[in-house]
Amino acid sequence: MSKTIVIGASGQIGSDLTLELRNRFGNDNVIASDIKNAADDVMSSGPFETLDVMDESGVAAVFKKHDISKVYLLAAMLSGSAEKNPKKAWDLNMKSLLSILDMAKEGLIKKVFWPSSIAVFGPTTPKENTPQLTIMEPSTVYGISKLAGERWCEYYFNKYGVDVRGVRYPGLISYKTEAGGGTTDYAVEIFYEAIRARKYECFLSENTLLPMMFMPDAIRATIDLVEAPAEKVKIRSSYNLSGISFDPKGLAAEIKKHIPEFTISYKPDFRQQIAESWPGSIDDAEARADWGWKHEYDITKMTDIMLKEIKKKLA
């Protein structure tokens, strides 16, 4: 069976994705890799390679060693962190993508998944039901790198026939790893603090509406797209992907149904400006029509599972 590698397997998406891929395709057929060790369940359930995505020859050697055909390239510097290290973020986010696309062009690997983000949209983008094709003038380093990445992906597909696929992730919410420097990460932090301290100080203002998605939906969308027949994948830059939209006030209200004494306060920081440049809701009609995407989790179902699982984790 052909082998798959997840680059960035210790991150929020990477850890969940690795476990689900192993579940579907067998532990030994999915190699996890990252610059630092991943979560215990990722490390213990299958092969792991310590890998710096910026080390091109090291990456190529691992691909050859394991006879890799599919690559999930998740290594990236996220929105909040990227604003603090613009050049470093640009280098990491762009060089890693271009080197993997080149390896695919040369025939070393057969298929590449690379995620884009709602960060490709900017203040001039229509905020409600943002369409697939629209104005994209991102105002963040992360968004600029993701928009450039989308253009490169489409270019490599059109010019060299590279089978590259992607989705524009909304804010992602998971109980497995704690948040990692993104603008939507309040929606993960809030659950930990609700359980630990019964209170949370939010770095976004109360009515900041953003598109979000519960991690199991995001993982399913990712694998479904990669496994879809090539003729169904009509967009090679990255598909809009939608789950649920909510603001901090709405999420706090859901948590209060379970923890009545929970309180939230608001102290917006530099991430507020980033959030205000992004859409409030996304139109993902193309993903639904082309490869049958459909989200499963709403805010109530998600809150229920998040609180249950984090309680177990912190016990």
ABEGO torsion letter per residue (X at the ends): XBBBBBBGAABAAAAAAAAAAAAAAEAAABBBBBABBBBAAAAAABBBBBBBAABAAAAAAAAAAAGBABBBBABBBBAAAAAABAAAAAAAAAAAAAAAAAAAAAGABABBBBBBBAAABBAABBABGBBABBBBBBABAAAAAAAAAAAAAAAAAAAAGBBBBBBBBBBBBBAABBBAGBAAAAAAAAAAAAAAAGBBBBABBAABBBBBBBAAAAAAAAAAAAABBAAABABAAEBBBBBBBBBAAAAAAAAAAABAABBBBBBBBAAAAAAAABBABBBAAAAAAAAGBBBABBAAAAAAAAAAAAAAAAX
